[in-house]
Amino acid sequence: MIKSDHYQYQDIRDAVRALCAEYPDEYHRKVDEQRAYPEAFVDALTRAGWLAALIPQEYGGSGLGLSEASVIMEEINRSGGNSGACHGQMYNMGTLLRHGSPAQKALYLPKIASGEWRLQSMGVTEPSTGTDTTRIKTTAVKRGDRYVVNGQKVWISRVQHSDWMILLARTTALADVKKKSEGMSIFMVDLRQAERSGMTVRPIPNMVNHETNELFFENLEIPEENLIGEEGRGFKYILDGLNAERTLIAAECIGDGYWFLDRVTKYVNERIVFGRPIGQNQGVQFPIADAYIEVEAANLMRYKACELFDAGQPCGAQANMAKYLAAKASWEAANACIQFHGGFGFANEYDVERKFRETRLYQVAPISTNLIYSFIAEHVLGLPRSF
Ligand SMILES: Cc1cc2nc3c(=O)[nH]c(=O)nc-3n(C[C@H](O)[C@H](O)[C@H](O)COP(=O)(O)OP(=O)(O)OC[C@H]3O[C@@H](n4cnc5c(N)ncnc54)[C@H](O)[C@@H]3O)c2cc1C
């Protein structure tokens, strides 16, 4: 393995690596080829308690900080796996933890911690509104002790491998609120029950082996006790969870970045062309060195974001910058890796093309690079709002 100056939390790394080693390249390759879900891998991570890292001990989790949680995600990706199959279970519950009632926390969190209930899904994006979330058209209308939901979502991940989903819907029409960010609410949706009573799931075949779906709601009824926090404040609650999500995804990209760098440095040392290792050519060395520098720099920002988050300090800028730097660095490492594997980079058995596809996603989702630029420009640098 290539060196990093930031190998903190070695005990966690060793333990996660040992578990991941039981699921080698062949396992992930086969799951990818079959467009299947890595059930056994995710089960093992759940049983070992890794996905409950951020749940406080009083609810059965391990009560670790974001730094430790990020190391878990990094190691999963560095092992050749893809945290995208399970990261929702780690961070979606943060919304419940921060904004749920004591009764909701007591009901859900211990079962999420044990893995009995999976809260892998978060339903925000809609086909006709995209990034402009405040214009969502899915509505939840109060009728007696229930909310009745109608509308549509797109790109909602892991619905088929989750028991619950946090759903964002408009409870007050956009025209009737003072600020466009008001009037939306979030709900716990029992997915299996919903499938029987008003929610239709249509899987979206896509470039990566990522289970994601279109959802259609037709008079889906949700009990009022499933509303999280106050009605109308759901958008703010979702935003509150984004810093943890961004930072954890940055760590996944960093894991990917090191994976690509491990693979490519080994390959270019061994591959002989023109009578010498290809890694002896500066044209080969420099893009790899460049990617390593970028991954290391992203890593510093990731730890900065974690430190601030764990200290309860504002960390929006650092979480977004970490996600930006890490997604870019892992993509550059991916490009160097596939380039210097030559034709073999395209062969499934080398796993490079699989990881290449997987890491590309992170410049688009869960937030696109442009929206990070926009956040930094407007919220950090004080430039005029563009939307
Ligand atoms: C595999 C996958 C899994 C996903 N999982 C989930 C999930 O579980 N839950 C969920 O709610 N969503 C999920 N998403 C949705 C994801 O968050 C969105 O795709 C993403 O936020 C971008 O939204 P959009 O696709 O509608 O793009 P659009 O909003 O249509 O934007 C398209 C492009 O235009 C750019 N753009 C748009 N507006 C501006 C602007 N003002 N300035 C500059 N550039 C702009 C964007 O940066 C983007 O590159 C997932 C997406 C994918 C691909």
PDBQT file of the ligand as one rigid body, heavy atoms in Angstrom, charges set to zero:
ROOT
HETATM    1  C1  LIG A 401     -26.881   7.138  -8.711  1.00  0.00    +0.000 C 
HETATM    2  C2  LIG A 401     -27.617   8.277  -8.060  1.00  0.00    +0.000 A 
HETATM    3  C3  LIG A 401     -28.133   8.108  -6.792  1.00  0.00    +0.000 A 
HETATM    4  C4  LIG A 401     -28.870   9.134  -6.186  1.00  0.00    +0.000 A 
HETATM    5  N1  LIG A 401     -29.447   8.915  -4.953  1.00  0.00    +0.000 NA
HETATM    6  C5  LIG A 401     -30.315   9.849  -4.461  1.00  0.00    +0.000 A 
HETATM    7  C6  LIG A 401     -31.072   9.572  -3.270  1.00  0.00    +0.000 A 
HETATM    8  O1  LIG A 401     -30.934   8.522  -2.640  1.00  0.00    +0.000 OA
HETATM    9  N2  LIG A 401     -31.968  10.505  -2.852  1.00  0.00    +0.000 N 
HETATM   10  C7  LIG A 401     -32.172  11.672  -3.523  1.00  0.00    +0.000 A 
HETATM   11  O2  LIG A 401     -33.010  12.463  -3.091  1.00  0.00    +0.000 OA
HETATM   12  N3  LIG A 401     -31.471  11.975  -4.651  1.00  0.00    +0.000 NA
HETATM   13  C8  LIG A 401     -30.551  11.077  -5.132  1.00  0.00    +0.000 A 
HETATM   14  N4  LIG A 401     -29.849  11.348  -6.300  1.00  0.00    +0.000 N 
HETATM   15  C9  LIG A 401     -30.091  12.597  -7.000  1.00  0.00    +0.000 C 
HETATM   16  C10 LIG A 401     -28.911  13.553  -6.976  1.00  0.00    +0.000 C 
HETATM   17  O3  LIG A 401     -28.825  14.149  -5.700  1.00  0.00    +0.000 OA
HETATM   18  C11 LIG A 401     -29.138  14.536  -8.120  1.00  0.00    +0.000 C 
HETATM   19  O4  LIG A 401     -28.966  13.834  -9.337  1.00  0.00    +0.000 OA
HETATM   20  C12 LIG A 401     -28.228  15.690  -8.053  1.00  0.00    +0.000 C 
HETATM   21  O5  LIG A 401     -28.497  16.464  -6.914  1.00  0.00    +0.000 OA
HETATM   22  C13 LIG A 401     -28.363  16.568  -9.296  1.00  0.00    +0.000 C 
HETATM   23  O6  LIG A 401     -29.722  16.821  -9.579  1.00  0.00    +0.000 OA
HETATM   24  P1  LIG A 401     -30.311  16.559 -11.044  1.00  0.00    +0.000 P 
HETATM   25  O7  LIG A 401     -29.896  15.189 -11.448  1.00  0.00    +0.000 OA
HETATM   26  O8  LIG A 401     -31.740  16.848 -11.076  1.00  0.00    +0.000 OA
HETATM   27  O9  LIG A 401     -29.539  17.589 -11.918  1.00  0.00    +0.000 OA
HETATM   28  P2  LIG A 401     -30.004  19.061 -12.320  1.00  0.00    +0.000 P 
HETATM   29  O10 LIG A 401     -30.456  19.820 -11.121  1.00  0.00    +0.000 OA
HETATM   30  O11 LIG A 401     -30.915  18.953 -13.483  1.00  0.00    +0.000 OA
HETATM   31  O12 LIG A 401     -28.631  19.654 -12.784  1.00  0.00    +0.000 OA
HETATM   32  C14 LIG A 401     -27.971  19.166 -13.972  1.00  0.00    +0.000 C 
HETATM   33  C15 LIG A 401     -26.610  19.801 -14.061  1.00  0.00    +0.000 C 
HETATM   34  O13 LIG A 401     -26.755  21.204 -14.169  1.00  0.00    +0.000 OA
HETATM   35  C16 LIG A 401     -25.996  21.852 -13.172  1.00  0.00    +0.000 C 
HETATM   36  N5  LIG A 401     -26.741  22.997 -12.611  1.00  0.00    +0.000 N 
HETATM   37  C17 LIG A 401     -28.036  23.039 -12.247  1.00  0.00    +0.000 A 
HETATM   38  N6  LIG A 401     -28.337  24.265 -11.771  1.00  0.00    +0.000 NA
HETATM   39  C18 LIG A 401     -27.202  24.990 -11.828  1.00  0.00    +0.000 A 
HETATM   40  C19 LIG A 401     -26.850  26.327 -11.462  1.00  0.00    +0.000 A 
HETATM   41  N7  LIG A 401     -27.750  27.150 -10.913  1.00  0.00    +0.000 N 
HETATM   42  N8  LIG A 401     -25.590  26.729 -11.666  1.00  0.00    +0.000 NA
HETATM   43  C20 LIG A 401     -24.671  25.901 -12.202  1.00  0.00    +0.000 A 
HETATM   44  N9  LIG A 401     -24.928  24.618 -12.550  1.00  0.00    +0.000 NA
HETATM   45  C21 LIG A 401     -26.180  24.187 -12.370  1.00  0.00    +0.000 A 
HETATM   46  C22 LIG A 401     -25.786  20.840 -12.058  1.00  0.00    +0.000 C 
HETATM   47  O14 LIG A 401     -24.604  21.107 -11.383  1.00  0.00    +0.000 OA
HETATM   48  C23 LIG A 401     -25.747  19.528 -12.812  1.00  0.00    +0.000 C 
HETATM   49  O15 LIG A 401     -24.454  19.194 -13.190  1.00  0.00    +0.000 OA
HETATM   50  C24 LIG A 401     -29.060  10.350  -6.874  1.00  0.00    +0.000 A 
HETATM   51  C25 LIG A 401     -28.498  10.537  -8.154  1.00  0.00    +0.000 A 
HETATM   52  C26 LIG A 401     -27.791   9.509  -8.747  1.00  0.00    +0.000 A 
HETATM   53  C27 LIG A 401     -27.244   9.734 -10.141  1.00  0.00    +0.000 C 
ENDROOT
TORSDOF 0
